Every structure is written in C-alpha cells, then in structure tokens.
Amino acid sequence: MAFVIAEPCIGVKDTACVNACPVDCIHPRRDEADFETSAMLYINPIECIDCGACVPACPVQAIYAEGDVPERWLDFVKINAAIYAK
C-alpha cells in the first residue's frame, strides 16, 4: 500500500514532504520542469516504501495511507496512480 496525496495539496505544493521522503518518490520537485504547471504533488506508488515520513511533514494534512483516504477524496487514489501509469 502506498501513500496518496489528496485535495488539500492543490495549489499549495509545499515541498516539506519531498524533503522528508527518504526514497525521493514525491514529484514534481521544485527543480523539475513540470513543477510550475502541476496543480499538486504526487507519490509514486511503486517507489513509495510506506514509511510514512511524509505524513507529519505535510503542513496541510493532504497525505494519507491508501486505505485511510477520506471518502470525499477517494478519487485521488486513482489520480495519483494515473500520473505514474503513463
């Protein structure tokens, strides 16, 4: 099970979670070309090691374990997965 970033990240893109991630699975980073055009950050479900280090680092409480995503944001499980299915 991977972690998922949900709606509170939209428009915020605080990168504290990126800095907290020990495996660099949260993108786009500020130094990546698509950072400015991306509405939010996404967690690569294949690279995520389920450590949870990103959860307390998120200032807007947008990160959840896949099984704990609030019902109103369940679409973000698919949205996050689709980003990396390309």
MMTF fields as JSON, N, C-alpha, C and O atoms, coordinates in Angstrom:
{
  "mmtfVersion": "1.0.0",
  "mmtfProducer": "UNKNOWN",
  "numBonds": 343,
  "numAtoms": 344,
  "numGroups": 86,
  "numChains": 1,
  "numModels": 1,
  "chainsPerModel": [1],
  "groupsPerChain": [86],
  "chainIdList": ["A"],
  "bondAtomList": [4, 2, 8, 6, 12, 10, 16, 14, 20, 18, 24, 22, 28, 26, 32, 30, 36, 34, 40, 38, 44, 42, 48, 46, 52, 50, 56, 54, 60, 58, 64, 62, 68, 66, 72, 70, 76, 74, 80, 78, 84, 82, 88, 86, 92, 90, 96, 94, 100, 98, 104, 102, 108, 106, 112, 110, 116, 114, 120, 118, 124, 122, 128, 126, 132, 130, 136, 134, 140, 138, 144, 142, 148, 146, 152, 150, 156, 154, 160, 158, 164, 162, 168, 166, 172, 170, 176, 174, 180, 178, 184, 182, 188, 186, 192, 190, 196, 194, 200, 198, 204, 202, 208, 206, 212, 210, 216, 214, 220, 218, 224, 222, 228, 226, 232, 230, 236, 234, 240, 238, 244, 242, 248, 246, 252, 250, 256, 254, 260, 258, 264, 262, 268, 266, 272, 270, 276, 274, 280, 278, 284, 282, 288, 286, 292, 290, 296, 294, 300, 298, 304, 302, 308, 306, 312, 310, 316, 314, 320, 318, 324, 322, 328, 326, 332, 330, 336, 334, 340, 338],
  "bondOrderList": [1, 1, 1, 1, 1, 1, 1, 1, 1, 1, 1, 1, 1, 1, 1, 1, 1, 1, 1, 1, 1, 1, 1, 1, 1, 1, 1, 1, 1, 1, 1, 1, 1, 1, 1, 1, 1, 1, 1, 1, 1, 1, 1, 1, 1, 1, 1, 1, 1, 1, 1, 1, 1, 1, 1, 1, 1, 1, 1, 1, 1, 1, 1, 1, 1, 1, 1, 1, 1, 1, 1, 1, 1, 1, 1, 1, 1, 1, 1, 1, 1, 1, 1, 1, 1],
  "groupList": [{"groupName": "MET", "atomNameList": ["N", "CA", "C", "O"], "elementList": ["N", "C", "C", "O"], "formalChargeList": [0, 0, 0, 0], "bondAtomList": [1, 0, 2, 1, 3, 2], "bondOrderList": [1, 1, 2], "singleLetterCode": "M", "chemCompType": "L-PEPTIDE LINKING"}, {"groupName": "ALA", "atomNameList": ["N", "CA", "C", "O"], "elementList": ["N", "C", "C", "O"], "formalChargeList": [0, 0, 0, 0], "bondAtomList": [1, 0, 2, 1, 3, 2], "bondOrderList": [1, 1, 2], "singleLetterCode": "A", "chemCompType": "L-PEPTIDE LINKING"}, {"groupName": "PHE", "atomNameList": ["N", "CA", "C", "O"], "elementList": ["N", "C", "C", "O"], "formalChargeList": [0, 0, 0, 0], "bondAtomList": [1, 0, 2, 1, 3, 2], "bondOrderList": [1, 1, 2], "singleLetterCode": "F", "chemCompType": "L-PEPTIDE LINKING"}, {"groupName": "VAL", "atomNameList": ["N", "CA", "C", "O"], "elementList": ["N", "C", "C", "O"], "formalChargeList": [0, 0, 0, 0], "bondAtomList": [1, 0, 2, 1, 3, 2], "bondOrderList": [1, 1, 2], "singleLetterCode": "V", "chemCompType": "L-PEPTIDE LINKING"}, {"groupName": "ILE", "atomNameList": ["N", "CA", "C", "O"], "elementList": ["N", "C", "C", "O"], "formalChargeList": [0, 0, 0, 0], "bondAtomList": [1, 0, 2, 1, 3, 2], "bondOrderList": [1, 1, 2], "singleLetterCode": "I", "chemCompType": "L-PEPTIDE LINKING"}, {"groupName": "GLU", "atomNameList": ["N", "CA", "C", "O"], "elementList": ["N", "C", "C", "O"], "formalChargeList": [0, 0, 0, 0], "bondAtomList": [1, 0, 2, 1, 3, 2], "bondOrderList": [1, 1, 2], "singleLetterCode": "E", "chemCompType": "L-PEPTIDE LINKING"}, {"groupName": "PRO", "atomNameList": ["N", "CA", "C", "O"], "elementList": ["N", "C", "C", "O"], "formalChargeList": [0, 0, 0, 0], "bondAtomList": [1, 0, 2, 1, 3, 2], "bondOrderList": [1, 1, 2], "singleLetterCode": "P", "chemCompType": "L-PEPTIDE LINKING"}, {"groupName": "CYS", "atomNameList": ["N", "CA", "C", "O"], "elementList": ["N", "C", "C", "O"], "formalChargeList": [0, 0, 0, 0], "bondAtomList": [1, 0, 2, 1, 3, 2], "bondOrderList": [1, 1, 2], "singleLetterCode": "C", "chemCompType": "L-PEPTIDE LINKING"}, {"groupName": "GLY", "atomNameList": ["N", "CA", "C", "O"], "elementList": ["N", "C", "C", "O"], "formalChargeList": [0, 0, 0, 0], "bondAtomList": [1, 0, 2, 1, 3, 2], "bondOrderList": [1, 1, 2], "singleLetterCode": "G", "chemCompType": "PEPTIDE LINKING"}, {"groupName": "LYS", "atomNameList": ["N", "CA", "C", "O"], "elementList": ["N", "C", "C", "O"], "formalChargeList": [0, 0, 0, 0], "bondAtomList": [1, 0, 2, 1, 3, 2], "bondOrderList": [1, 1, 2], "singleLetterCode": "K", "chemCompType": "L-PEPTIDE LINKING"}, {"groupName": "ASP", "atomNameList": ["N", "CA", "C", "O"], "elementList": ["N", "C", "C", "O"], "formalChargeList": [0, 0, 0, 0], "bondAtomList": [1, 0, 2, 1, 3, 2], "bondOrderList": [1, 1, 2], "singleLetterCode": "D", "chemCompType": "L-PEPTIDE LINKING"}, {"groupName": "THR", "atomNameList": ["N", "CA", "C", "O"], "elementList": ["N", "C", "C", "O"], "formalChargeList": [0, 0, 0, 0], "bondAtomList": [1, 0, 2, 1, 3, 2], "bondOrderList": [1, 1, 2], "singleLetterCode": "T", "chemCompType": "L-PEPTIDE LINKING"}, {"groupName": "ASN", "atomNameList": ["N", "CA", "C", "O"], "elementList": ["N", "C", "C", "O"], "formalChargeList": [0, 0, 0, 0], "bondAtomList": [1, 0, 2, 1, 3, 2], "bondOrderList": [1, 1, 2], "singleLetterCode": "N", "chemCompType": "L-PEPTIDE LINKING"}, {"groupName": "HIS", "atomNameList": ["N", "CA", "C", "O"], "elementList": ["N", "C", "C", "O"], "formalChargeList": [0, 0, 0, 0], "bondAtomList": [1, 0, 2, 1, 3, 2], "bondOrderList": [1, 1, 2], "singleLetterCode": "H", "chemCompType": "L-PEPTIDE LINKING"}, {"groupName": "ARG", "atomNameList": ["N", "CA", "C", "O"], "elementList": ["N", "C", "C", "O"], "formalChargeList": [0, 0, 0, 0], "bondAtomList": [1, 0, 2, 1, 3, 2], "bondOrderList": [1, 1, 2], "singleLetterCode": "R", "chemCompType": "L-PEPTIDE LINKING"}, {"groupName": "SER", "atomNameList": ["N", "CA", "C", "O"], "elementList": ["N", "C", "C", "O"], "formalChargeList": [0, 0, 0, 0], "bondAtomList": [1, 0, 2, 1, 3, 2], "bondOrderList": [1, 1, 2], "singleLetterCode": "S", "chemCompType": "L-PEPTIDE LINKING"}, {"groupName": "LEU", "atomNameList": ["N", "CA", "C", "O"], "elementList": ["N", "C", "C", "O"], "formalChargeList": [0, 0, 0, 0], "bondAtomList": [1, 0, 2, 1, 3, 2], "bondOrderList": [1, 1, 2], "singleLetterCode": "L", "chemCompType": "L-PEPTIDE LINKING"}, {"groupName": "TYR", "atomNameList": ["N", "CA", "C", "O"], "elementList": ["N", "C", "C", "O"], "formalChargeList": [0, 0, 0, 0], "bondAtomList": [1, 0, 2, 1, 3, 2], "bondOrderList": [1, 1, 2], "singleLetterCode": "Y", "chemCompType": "L-PEPTIDE LINKING"}, {"groupName": "GLN", "atomNameList": ["N", "CA", "C", "O"], "elementList": ["N", "C", "C", "O"], "formalChargeList": [0, 0, 0, 0], "bondAtomList": [1, 0, 2, 1, 3, 2], "bondOrderList": [1, 1, 2], "singleLetterCode": "Q", "chemCompType": "L-PEPTIDE LINKING"}, {"groupName": "TRP", "atomNameList": ["N", "CA", "C", "O"], "elementList": ["N", "C", "C", "O"], "formalChargeList": [0, 0, 0, 0], "bondAtomList": [1, 0, 2, 1, 3, 2], "bondOrderList": [1, 1, 2], "singleLetterCode": "W", "chemCompType": "L-PEPTIDE LINKING"}],
  "groupTypeList": [0, 1, 2, 3, 4, 1, 5, 6, 7, 4, 8, 3, 9, 10, 11, 1, 7, 3, 12, 1, 7, 6, 3, 10, 7, 4, 13, 6, 14, 14, 10, 5, 1, 10, 2, 5, 11, 15, 1, 0, 16, 17, 4, 12, 6, 4, 5, 7, 4, 10, 7, 8, 1, 7, 3, 6, 1, 7, 6, 3, 18, 1, 4, 17, 1, 5, 8, 10, 3, 6, 5, 14, 19, 16, 10, 2, 3, 9, 4, 12, 1, 1, 4, 17, 1, 9],
  "groupIdList": [1, 2, 3, 4, 5, 6, 7, 8, 9, 10, 11, 12, 13, 14, 15, 16, 17, 18, 19, 20, 21, 22, 23, 24, 25, 26, 27, 28, 29, 30, 31, 32, 33, 34, 35, 36, 37, 38, 39, 40, 41, 42, 43, 44, 45, 46, 47, 48, 49, 50, 51, 52, 53, 54, 55, 56, 57, 58, 59, 60, 61, 62, 63, 64, 65, 66, 67, 68, 69, 70, 71, 72, 73, 74, 75, 76, 77, 78, 79, 80, 81, 82, 83, 84, 85, 86],
  "secStructList": [7, 7, 3, 3, 3, 7, 4, 4, 4, 6, 6, 6, 7, 7, 6, 2, 2, 2, 2, 2, 7, 6, 6, 7, 7, 3, 3, 7, 7, 6, 6, 1, 6, 6, 6, 6, 6, 7, 1, 1, 7, 3, 3, 7, 6, 6, 6, 7, 7, 7, 7, 7, 6, 2, 2, 2, 2, 7, 6, 6, 7, 7, 3, 3, 3, 4, 4, 4, 7, 7, 4, 4, 4, 6, 2, 2, 2, 2, 2, 2, 2, 2, 2, 2, 7, 7],
  "xCoordList": [0.855, 0.0, 0.889, 1.84, 0.577, 1.322, 0.55, -0.604, 1.195, 0.537, 0.006, 0.505, -1.012, -1.701, -1.793, -2.053, -1.578, -1.749, -3.126, -3.488, -3.886, -5.277, -5.446, -4.474, -6.681, -7.08, -6.409, -6.122, -6.146, -5.554, -4.224, -3.8, -3.569, -2.3, -2.495, -1.58, -3.66, -3.893, -3.642, -4.22, -2.768, -2.433, -1.427, -0.926, -1.125, -0.187, 1.209, 2.163, 1.314, 2.572, 3.74, 4.853, 3.49, 4.566, 5.464, 4.965, 6.729, 7.621, 8.271, 9.28, 7.717, 8.261, 8.204, 9.098, 7.165, 7.036, 8.13, 8.645, 8.477, 9.535, 10.848, 11.592, 11.118, 12.35, 12.371, 13.441, 11.204, 11.13, 11.224, 11.562, 10.935, 10.896, 12.306, 13.144, 12.575, 13.921, 14.211, 15.365, 13.181, 13.403, 13.063, 13.049, 12.792, 12.54, 11.412, 11.584, 10.265, 9.154, 8.027, 6.988, 8.209, 7.177, 7.614, 8.708, 6.725, 7.051, 5.853, 4.734, 6.043, 7.327, 8.021, 7.386, 9.339, 10.15, 10.276, 10.019, 10.671, 10.82, 11.788, 11.646, 12.766, 13.759, 13.35, 14.134, 12.142, 11.66, 10.831, 10.131, 10.925, 10.304, 8.809, 8.295, 8.102, 6.643, 6.145, 4.943, 7.05, 6.609, 5.622, 4.574, 5.943, 5.097, 3.725, 2.738, 3.643, 2.371, 1.537, 0.35, 2.123, 1.391, 0.529, 0.979, -0.699, -1.607, -1.243, -1.547, -0.591, -0.277, 0.906, 1.453, 1.289, 2.351, 1.732, 0.566, 2.523, 2.034, 3.083, 4.282, 2.627, 3.523, 3.543, 2.497, 4.739, 4.889, 4.608, 5.372, 3.522, 3.145, 4.113, 4.134, 4.908, 5.879, 7.132, 7.713, 7.545, 8.758, 8.527, 9.467, 7.296, 6.979, 7.261, 6.849, 7.963, 8.291, 7.38, 7.643, 6.334, 5.334, 5.901, 5.454, 6.877, 7.487, 6.661, 6.729, 5.88, 5.044, 5.762, 5.167, 7.013, 7.766, 7.141, 7.294, 6.451, 5.848, 4.61, 4.292, 3.926, 2.646, 2.792, 2.099, 3.658, 3.772, 4.43, 4.295, 5.138, 5.802, 4.834, 5.131, 3.688, 2.733, 1.987, 1.274, 2.148, 1.517, -0.001, -0.681, -0.529, -1.963, -2.692, -3.856, -2.013, -2.591, -3.261, -4.427, -2.507, -3.021, -2.594, -3.032, -1.758, -1.201, -1.808, -1.868, -2.254, -2.92, -2.402, -2.012, -2.402, -2.196, -3.361, -4.481, -3.117, -4.145, -5.461, -6.527, -5.413, -6.623, -7.294, -8.388, -6.658, -7.191, -7.631, -7.962, -7.637, -8.042, -9.517, -10.345, -9.857, -11.26, -12.132, -11.69, -13.337, -14.238, -14.366, -14.407, -14.428, -14.615, -13.428, -13.545, -12.295, -11.102, -10.643, -9.499, -11.485, -11.086, -10.642, -9.831, -11.151, -10.73, -9.228, -8.625, -8.63, -7.207, -6.34, -5.173, -6.87, -6.134, -5.914, -4.8, -6.951, -6.855, -6.042, -5.268, -6.214, -5.484, -3.978, -3.2, -3.574, -2.156, -1.613, -0.533, -2.355, -1.906, -1.805, -0.881, -2.757, -2.771, -1.562, -1.067, -1.095, 0.081, 1.284, 2.081, 1.413, 2.572, 2.312, 3.214, 1.111, 0.777, 1.199, 1.148, 1.612, 1.978, 3.233, 3.669],
  "yCoordList": [-1.187, 0.0, 1.234, 1.329, 2.156, 3.409, 4.519, 4.348, 5.625, 6.816, 7.625, 7.52, 8.432, 9.204, 10.66, 10.948, 11.559, 12.979, 13.378, 13.061, 14.069, 14.414, 15.922, 16.675, 16.324, 17.675, 18.836, 19.854, 18.737, 19.899, 20.371, 21.497, 19.526, 19.905, 20.809, 21.54, 20.766, 21.531, 23.013, 23.621, 23.564, 24.976, 25.314, 26.437, 24.365, 24.609, 24.134, 24.912, 22.871, 22.234, 22.555, 22.807, 22.546, 22.717, 21.489, 20.363, 21.677, 20.549, 19.962, 19.264, 20.23, 19.64, 18.118, 17.436, 17.582, 16.127, 15.575, 14.481, 16.328, 15.914, 15.801, 14.834, 16.777, 16.778, 15.666, 15.164, 15.276, 14.236, 12.828, 11.889, 12.671, 11.349, 10.774, 11.388, 9.599, 9.024, 8.369, 8.06, 8.15, 7.474, 8.345, 7.85, 9.618, 10.559, 10.091, 10.053, 9.735, 9.241, 10.258, 9.927, 11.486, 12.517, 13.534, 14.094, 13.749, 14.622, 15.474, 15.146, 16.539, 17.072, 17.851, 18.503, 17.76, 18.572, 19.965, 20.16, 20.92, 22.306, 22.415, 23.31, 21.515, 21.585, 20.807, 20.71, 20.255, 19.525, 20.447, 21.338, 20.22, 21.104, 21.292, 22.378, 20.279, 20.382, 20.873, 20.83, 21.337, 21.809, 22.976, 22.968, 23.953, 25.151, 24.84, 25.463, 23.903, 23.61, 22.555, 22.41, 21.835, 20.802, 21.449, 22.358, 20.98, 21.53, 21.082, 21.768, 19.926, 19.359, 18.407, 18.219, 17.816, 16.819, 15.429, 15.255, 14.437, 13.071, 12.109, 12.373, 10.997, 9.969, 8.796, 8.251, 8.413, 7.267, 6.003, 5.687, 5.273, 4.117, 2.95, 2.084, 2.916, 1.828, 2.113, 1.197, 3.356, 3.735, 3.95, 3.846, 4.246, 4.509, 3.264, 2.16, 3.45, 2.32, 2.28, 1.539, 3.062, 3.066, 3.415, 2.883, 4.302, 4.663, 5.689, 5.751, 6.495, 7.494, 8.764, 9.609, 8.926, 10.125, 11.398, 12.472, 11.288, 12.452, 12.964, 14.151, 12.09, 12.45, 13.593, 14.6, 13.487, 14.601, 15.841, 16.934, 15.686, 16.826, 17.715, 18.883, 17.171, 17.92, 18.957, 18.591, 20.252, 21.293, 21.42, 22.07, 20.798, 20.902, 19.569, 19.434, 18.605, 17.283, 16.677, 16.283, 16.61, 16.099, 14.664, 14.089, 14.076, 12.758, 11.691, 11.834, 10.62, 9.519, 8.186, 8.065, 7.183, 5.821, 5.507, 5.954, 4.748, 4.481, 4.008, 4.413, 3.184, 2.667, 3.638, 3.363, 4.771, 5.751, 7.063, 8.017, 7.119, 8.348, 8.604, 7.71, 9.815, 10.125, 9.9, 10.131, 9.462, 9.119, 10.243, 9.987, 11.474, 12.598, 12.797, 13.501, 12.185, 12.326, 11.003, 10.906, 10.002, 8.698, 8.766, 7.947, 9.714, 9.859, 10.116, 9.827, 10.655, 10.956, 9.703, 9.768, 8.579, 7.315, 7.016, 6.686, 7.129, 6.882, 7.967, 7.677, 9.206, 10.321, 10.139, 10.293, 9.807, 9.592, 8.427, 8.53, 7.321, 6.137, 6.44, 5.975, 7.222, 7.517, 8.345, 8.201, 9.195, 10.02, 9.138, 9.463, 8.033, 7.158, 5.983, 5.181, 5.865, 4.782, 5.115, 4.265, 6.349, 6.799, 6.127, 6.399],
  "zCoordList": [0.0, 0.0, 0.0, 0.776, -0.857, -0.935, -0.241, 0.152, -0.105, 0.42, -0.754, -1.874, -0.48, -1.507, -1.061, 0.108, -1.994, -1.714, -2.228, -3.362, -1.397, -1.721, -1.956, -2.01, -2.091, -2.484, -1.737, -2.368, -0.434, 0.244, -0.343, -0.084, -1.125, -1.743, -2.961, -3.342, -3.564, -4.788, -4.533, -3.632, -5.352, -5.253, -4.164, -4.118, -3.29, -2.192, -2.57, -2.571, -2.885, -3.297, -2.363, -2.823, -1.073, -0.109, -0.24, -0.231, -0.357, -0.62, 0.631, 0.531, 1.787, 3.017, 2.933, 3.434, 2.305, 2.164, 1.249, 1.48, 0.22, -0.698, 0.081, -0.081, 0.907, 1.698, 2.738, 3.083, 3.241, 4.259, 3.684, 4.405, 2.42, 1.786, 1.614, 0.954, 2.203, 2.096, 0.748, 0.454, -0.083, -1.36, -2.566, -3.693, -2.356, -3.442, -4.365, -5.584, -3.792, -4.604, -4.774, -5.346, -4.291, -4.402, -5.457, -5.398, -6.416, -7.545, -7.914, -7.522, -8.642, -9.086, -7.979, -7.15, -7.993, -7.084, -7.692, -8.879, -6.874, -7.353, -8.532, -9.365, -8.609, -9.681, -10.931, -11.875, -10.954, -12.124, -13.019, -12.538, -14.306, -15.296, -15.104, -15.371, -14.652, -14.547, -13.184, -12.919, -12.319, -11.004, -11.128, -10.483, -11.93, -12.042, -12.631, -12.241, -13.546, -14.212, -13.5, -13.789, -12.598, -11.859, -10.776, -10.078, -10.641, -9.629, -8.224, -7.248, -8.123, -6.812, -6.938, -8.025, -5.827, -5.808, -5.826, -5.472, -6.243, -6.357, -5.817, -5.904, -5.262, -4.733, -5.696, -6.049, -6.117, -7.0, -6.177, -5.265, -6.485, -5.663, -5.767, -4.892, -6.82, -6.973, -6.153, -5.571, -6.105, -5.381, -3.886, -3.097, -3.491, -2.088, -1.249, -1.605, -0.141, 0.741, 1.974, 2.921, 1.955, 3.022, 4.395, 5.411, 4.42, 5.697, 6.462, 7.689, 5.744, 6.393, 6.803, 7.472, 6.426, 6.815, 6.253, 6.835, 5.146, 4.507, 5.242, 5.171, 5.936, 6.569, 7.568, 7.423, 8.574, 9.524, 8.93, 9.479, 7.817, 7.188, 6.411, 6.158, 6.035, 5.218, 6.067, 7.001, 5.746, 6.555, 6.354, 7.148, 5.288, 5.023, 5.209, 4.83, 5.784, 6.074, 4.843, 4.884, 3.755, 2.486, 2.196, 1.2, 3.034, 2.734, 3.645, 4.866, 2.995, 3.705, 3.19, 2.029, 4.07, 3.602, 2.68, 2.927, 1.627, 0.624, 1.232, 0.769, 2.23, 2.87, 3.819, 4.313, 4.083, 5.036, 4.389, 5.093, 3.072, 2.387, 2.698, 2.525, 3.155, 3.443, 2.199, 1.073, 2.409, 1.315, 0.285, -0.918, 0.76, -0.166, -1.106, -2.109, -0.791, -1.623, -2.233, -2.678, -2.264, -2.802, -4.26, -4.692, -5.017, -6.418, -6.535, -7.569, -5.486, -5.538, -5.524, -5.909, -5.096, -5.191, -6.672, -7.079, -7.464, -8.91, -9.606, -10.519, -9.18, -9.794, -9.602, -10.544, -8.363, -8.087, -8.912, -9.494, -8.965, -9.716, -11.208, -11.876, -11.735, -13.169, -13.589, -14.707, -12.713, -13.025, -13.343, -14.223, -12.634, -12.816, -13.741, -13.983, -14.257, -15.187, -16.612, -17.501, -16.815, -18.17, -18.679, -19.798]
}
